[in-house]
Amino acid sequence: MTPQTAKRINIAGLAITLFTLFCAIIWAFPIYWGIISSLKPEDEVIRPYIELWPDTLTFQHYWFALTETQIGKWYINSIATAVGVTILTVSTSMFVGYAISQLRFPLRQPLYWLILASFMVPTQTLIINHFVLIANMGLLNTWAGIILPQLIHPVAIIVYKQFFDQVPRDFREAAVMDNAGEFRVLFKVYMPMNWGVTTALSIVTFIWSWNAFLWPFLAVTKTEMMTITVGITQVNDAFGVYYARQLSAAVLAGFPVALAYLLFQRRVTQAITLSAGIKG
């Protein structure tokens, strides 16, 4: 490589880096603006011009959200429903993926085609059916009513199936020769090889369920049963909307998933890559 070529490559790399940094700043600015606005007095938030830093720094809006609202209950509801969705989704997807990959039963292939076809059906189109079913079952304003319609994750089934397909058949045949049942084969042979996938899917499913808004908004009308994403819409005042209060509640709602992403960034990236590969 000649010095001139190396110089051109360095210039191109610098240009790409600067462009990426510019895009990152644009992407991060709304987050910065929301956090900074939540630390301003209300009269500064509604000023008609932009201020990148508050004249007066205050935490009164966070104090209001923590002491004058039911945010503690909303956190509990979100944790309970997100954990429930994660456990049920990952476990059922694991069993279904294993059955389609390793077992032979009637209509196995049509079942797999049906799962693939479910990608073409947006979840939002099922909202009315879900609402009618949950209402008829008497599960509105309950954790079960929030959890059950959120268990449709065909991508998790397909990810598990693909990884189970990649495990050499010799391992299964050896376990079967030792009189191991299907559950033992699954948990003693296949799952130890796929804990990384399970962890990644669990993290992404938890974050997705925590951030869900549309269905929890429709399924819950009682304030004490709301999840955090729905509950923050109640942080208002009888005399009007207080933007700083709502932003402070939104920051508190997003903090757990932001922390989870920072702690498990590699696993989250792995799961997103897997999902994108399946959908592509």
C-alpha positions, 0 to 999 in steps of 0.5 A: 500500500502506497503512502498516498493510498493510505492517506486517502483511506485515513481521510475516508475513515475520518469522514465516516467517523465524523458523519457517524458522530453527527448522526449519533448527536442527532439521535441522542439530542431528543434524549438529552433534551428530555432529561434536561427539560425534566430538570427545569422549572415549568416556566423555563420549559415553556419558553419560546426559545431553546435553552440547552442548559437550565437557568435553575436546576431542580429535582422537584418534578422527580420528587413529585413523580416519586411521592405524589403518583402511584409510580411504585405500583406501576413499576411493580406491574411492569416488572411482573408483566415483563417477567411473566411475558419473558418467562412464558415466551422464552419457555414456550418458544424453546419447546415449540422450536425443539419440537419442530426441529427434532420431533417428527409428528403429523402436520409438523411442516404446515405448523412451521409454515404457519409460524413463518406466515405469522410474520405477515400479520401485524400485531396491531391488527389483532388488538380488537380480537384480543380485547374481546377475548380478554374481556369475555374471559374477565381478565381486563385490569389484571396481570394475566390480561396484560401478559397473555396477548403479548406472548406472540413472538414467532421470531423466538421460535424460529431462532430456537429452531435454527439453533437446534437444527445446527446441533449434530444429530449424534448428540441426540442419538447418544442421549436416546441410546442412554434411555433419555427422554425428550425433556432430558435431551432438551435440557441436558444436551441442547440447552447447555449449547444455547444458553447464549441465545436464551439469554439474548432473547430473554433480555430483548423480550423483557425490554420489548414487554417493558416498553409496550404501550398500546395493549396495556393502555387498552387492557387496563383502566384502573390507575393502580393496575397500570404499567409504567408506560401507561401510568406516566400519562397520568402524571398531570395536574387538574389545572393543565399539563405540566411538561416537566413532570411528564418528562421526569416520569418518562425518564424514570420509566425508561431508566430500567431498560436503559440500564439493562441495555448498558449492562447487557449490550452485547447480548441485546445486539446478538438478539437483534442480529438474530432477529434481523437475520430471520426476518431478512 
